[in-house]
Amino acid sequence: MQLPKLIPASLCAIAIISAPALSAGHDPAAISIENKAGDKLATYAFDQLKQDFPQHEIDTETPWSKAGEKFTFRGPFLKDVVAKNKIDGRDGVEVTAFDNFITKITNEEITAYAPIVAIERSCSDADRSSGACTEGQDFKPLSLDDGGPYYIVWPLDQLPKSYVPARNSIWVWFAVKLRPAD
């Protein structure tokens, strides 16, 4: 799966280095949890999300996949990360991406569709051919092209038809922050 390529890969490094979230002191290799006032409660890197939470898989297409192209994504349930850090706001959770894109995900959506904070995706034959995955490796950490390092992934076939494209904003790639949405 590849996200829409609007900027050549060679320019991504420049964009990441100068992005506002990074200049504000945010580590792009971690996802932060904040309270309503914006105080940092916790920060999780890849290994911490993998060790501190049960891992779940969603086999799905995305709104940007080629027809019939599915991948299996793996990571903790968003509801588990929210509950552990007690940030389940009255109206849901606000998710911020590295480029400062912000969206609100309602508690009803989280409960009904069980999205994950994806940190890995299944290896494909192309991944093995390119060396991104070794023989026998089933999953790989999400790259920027995969929506990583942290990607809010939903079971697309379970979402109401009205969600695509109207609620595509809930598929947040390169997520860097979660906080209550009150």
C-alpha positions as CSV (number, residue, x, y, z in Angstrom):
1,M,0.0,0.0,0.0
2,Q,1.2,3.4,-0.8
3,L,-0.2,6.7,0.4
4,P,-0.9,9.4,-2.2
5,K,2.5,10.6,-3.4
6,L,2.2,14.4,-3.6
7,I,5.8,15.1,-2.7
8,P,8.8,13.2,-4.1
9,A,10.4,10.9,-1.5
10,S,13.6,12.9,-1.6
11,L,11.8,16.0,-0.4
12,C,10.1,14.2,2.6
13,A,13.3,14.4,4.7
14,I,13.4,18.2,4.2
15,A,9.7,18.5,5.1
16,I,10.2,16.4,8.2
17,I,13.2,18.4,9.4
18,S,11.4,21.7,9.1
19,A,7.9,20.6,10.1
20,P,6.3,22.6,12.9
21,A,5.7,19.6,15.2
22,L,9.4,18.8,15.2
23,S,10.4,22.4,15.8
24,A,8.1,22.4,18.8
25,G,10.2,19.6,20.3
26,H,8.2,16.6,19.3
27,D,10.0,13.3,18.6
28,P,8.6,12.0,15.4
29,A,9.5,8.4,16.4
30,A,7.0,8.6,19.3
31,I,3.3,9.2,19.9
32,S,2.4,11.5,22.8
33,I,-0.6,11.4,25.1
34,E,-1.8,14.7,26.5
35,N,-4.5,15.8,28.9
36,K,-7.1,18.4,28.0
37,A,-4.8,21.2,29.1
38,G,-2.0,20.0,26.8
39,D,0.2,18.5,29.5
40,K,2.1,15.4,28.4
41,L,1.0,12.3,30.3
42,A,3.0,9.7,28.4
43,T,5.1,9.1,25.3
44,Y,5.2,5.8,23.5
45,A,7.8,4.7,21.1
46,F,7.4,1.6,18.8
47,D,8.8,-0.9,21.3
48,Q,6.7,0.5,24.2
49,L,3.4,0.2,22.2
50,K,4.4,-3.3,21.3
51,Q,5.2,-4.4,24.8
52,D,2.7,-2.3,26.9
53,F,-0.4,-3.2,25.0
54,P,-2.0,-6.4,23.5
55,Q,-1.5,-6.3,19.7
56,H,-4.4,-6.7,17.4
57,E,-4.7,-7.2,13.6
58,I,-7.0,-5.6,11.1
59,D,-7.0,-7.0,7.5
60,T,-8.3,-4.2,5.4
61,E,-8.2,-2.0,2.4
62,T,-7.8,1.7,3.0
63,P,-9.6,4.6,1.2
64,W,-6.5,5.0,-0.9
65,S,-5.7,1.3,-1.7
66,K,-6.0,0.0,-5.2
67,A,-9.2,-2.0,-5.5
68,G,-8.9,-5.3,-3.7
69,E,-5.5,-4.4,-2.2
70,K,-5.6,-5.4,1.4
71,F,-2.9,-5.4,4.1
72,T,-2.9,-6.7,7.6
73,F,-2.0,-3.9,10.1
74,R,-1.0,-4.6,13.6
75,G,-1.0,-2.5,16.8
76,P,-2.9,-1.8,20.0
77,F,-6.6,-0.9,20.0
78,L,-7.0,2.9,20.2
79,K,-9.5,2.4,23.0
80,D,-6.8,0.6,25.1
81,V,-4.3,3.4,24.7
82,V,-7.0,6.0,25.5
83,A,-8.2,4.0,28.6
84,K,-4.7,3.4,30.0
85,N,-4.0,7.1,29.9
86,K,-7.5,8.2,31.0
87,I,-8.0,10.6,28.1
88,D,-11.4,9.5,27.0
89,G,-13.0,12.9,26.7
90,R,-16.7,13.5,26.7
91,D,-16.7,13.9,22.9
92,G,-14.0,11.5,22.0
93,V,-10.3,11.8,21.1
94,E,-8.4,14.4,19.2
95,V,-5.6,13.0,17.0
96,T,-2.8,15.2,15.7
97,A,-0.6,14.2,12.7
98,F,3.0,15.3,12.2
99,D,1.9,18.0,9.8
100,N,-0.4,19.5,12.5
101,F,-3.5,18.0,10.9
102,I,-6.1,17.5,13.7
103,T,-9.2,15.4,13.6
104,K,-11.7,14.3,16.2
105,I,-12.7,10.6,16.6
106,T,-15.9,10.1,18.6
107,N,-16.2,7.6,21.4
108,E,-19.0,6.0,19.5
109,E,-16.7,5.4,16.5
110,I,-14.0,4.0,18.7
111,T,-16.4,1.6,20.4
112,A,-18.3,0.5,17.2
113,Y,-15.3,0.0,14.9
114,A,-12.3,-0.8,17.2
115,P,-9.5,1.1,15.2
116,I,-5.9,0.3,16.1
117,V,-2.8,2.5,16.4
118,A,-1.0,0.5,13.7
119,I,2.7,0.2,14.2
120,E,3.3,-2.7,11.7
121,R,1.9,-4.1,8.5
122,S,2.2,-7.5,6.9
123,C,5.1,-8.1,4.6
124,S,4.2,-8.5,0.9
125,D,6.1,-10.3,-1.8
126,A,7.3,-6.8,-3.0
127,D,8.7,-6.1,0.5
128,R,10.6,-9.4,0.4
129,S,11.9,-8.7,-3.1
130,S,13.1,-5.2,-2.1
131,G,14.7,-6.5,1.1
132,A,12.3,-4.5,3.4
133,C,11.3,-7.9,4.8
134,T,13.4,-11.0,5.2
135,E,12.4,-14.6,4.4
136,G,10.1,-15.7,7.2
137,Q,9.3,-12.2,8.5
138,D,5.6,-11.7,8.7
139,F,5.3,-8.0,9.7
140,K,7.5,-4.9,9.4
141,P,7.4,-1.5,11.2
142,L,5.4,1.1,9.3
143,S,7.4,3.3,7.0
144,L,6.4,6.8,6.0
145,D,5.0,5.3,2.7
146,D,2.8,2.9,4.8
147,G,1.4,5.8,6.9
148,G,3.8,5.3,9.8
149,P,5.3,5.2,12.1
150,Y,1.9,5.4,13.8
151,Y,-1.3,5.1,11.7
152,I,-4.9,5.1,13.0
153,V,-6.3,2.2,10.9
154,W,-10.0,1.1,10.7
155,P,-11.8,-2.0,9.3
156,L,-12.9,-0.2,6.1
157,D,-15.5,-2.9,5.2
158,Q,-17.3,-2.3,8.5
159,L,-17.5,1.5,8.2
160,P,-20.8,2.9,6.8
161,K,-20.6,3.7,3.1
162,S,-21.2,7.4,4.0
163,Y,-17.8,7.5,5.7
164,V,-15.9,7.3,2.4
165,P,-14.9,10.0,1.6
166,A,-16.8,12.0,4.1
167,R,-14.9,10.7,7.2
168,N,-11.5,9.8,5.6
169,S,-10.0,12.2,8.1
170,I,-10.2,9.5,10.8
171,W,-7.5,7.5,9.0
172,V,-4.6,9.5,10.5
173,W,-1.2,8.6,9.2
174,F,2.0,9.8,11.0
175,A,-0.1,10.4,14.1
176,V,2.0,12.1,16.8
177,K,-0.5,13.1,19.6
178,L,-3.7,11.9,21.3
179,R,-5.7,14.1,23.7
180,P,-9.3,14.4,24.9
181,A,-11.7,16.1,22.5
182,D,-13.9,18.1,24.7
